[in-house]
C-alpha cells in the first residue's frame, strides 16, 4: 500500500540525492518512515515517488 503522506518527502529525498550526484542510502530511506511501517509499503511508496519524478514517456 502506498503511503500517500510520504510520497513528497521521499521524492524530495530522491531529488536531493540526484542534485548531489549521489544515491539515497537505505538507512536514510528507512528513516523517512515510522519503525512499524511494513517494508512493502515503504517500497510501494518509493516506486510511486520515483514515478512521479520520471518523465512520463520513460515511466514504467
C-alpha positions as CSV (number, residue, x, y, z in Angstrom):
1,X,0.0,0.0,0.0
2,X,1.3,3.4,-1.0
3,X,1.7,5.8,2.0
4,X,0.4,8.9,0.2
5,X,1.5,11.3,3.0
6,X,5.2,10.2,2.4
7,X,5.4,10.5,-1.4
8,X,6.5,14.1,-1.4
9,X,9.1,13.5,1.3
10,X,10.5,10.5,-0.5
11,X,10.5,12.4,-3.8
12,X,12.4,15.3,-2.2
13,X,15.0,13.0,-0.7
14,X,15.5,11.4,-4.2
15,X,15.8,14.8,-5.8
16,X,18.3,16.0,-3.2
17,X,20.4,12.9,-3.7
18,X,20.3,13.4,-7.5
19,X,21.4,17.1,-7.1
20,X,24.4,15.8,-5.0
21,X,25.1,13.2,-7.7
22,X,24.7,10.6,-5.1
23,X,22.1,8.0,-4.1
24,X,19.6,7.8,-1.3
25,X,21.1,5.4,1.2
26,X,19.0,2.5,2.5
27,X,19.4,3.9,6.1
28,X,18.3,7.4,5.1
29,X,15.3,5.9,3.1
30,X,14.1,3.8,6.0
31,X,14.4,6.7,8.4
32,X,11.7,8.5,6.5
33,X,9.2,6.1,7.8
34,X,7.9,5.1,11.3
35,X,9.6,2.0,12.7
36,X,6.4,-0.1,12.4
37,X,5.9,0.6,8.7
38,X,5.7,-2.5,6.5
39,X,8.6,-3.0,4.1
40,X,6.2,-3.5,1.2
41,X,4.5,-0.2,2.0
42,X,7.9,1.6,2.0
43,X,8.8,0.2,-1.4
44,X,5.4,0.9,-2.9
45,X,5.8,4.5,-1.8
46,X,9.3,4.7,-3.2
47,X,8.1,3.4,-6.5
48,X,5.3,5.9,-6.5
49,X,7.6,8.8,-5.7
50,X,10.1,7.8,-8.4
51,X,7.3,7.5,-11.0
52,X,6.1,11.0,-10.0
53,X,9.6,12.3,-10.8
54,X,10.1,10.4,-14.0
55,X,9.5,11.8,-17.5
56,X,6.1,10.3,-18.4
57,X,7.5,8.8,-21.6
58,X,10.0,6.8,-19.7
59,X,8.0,5.8,-16.7
60,X,7.3,2.1,-16.2
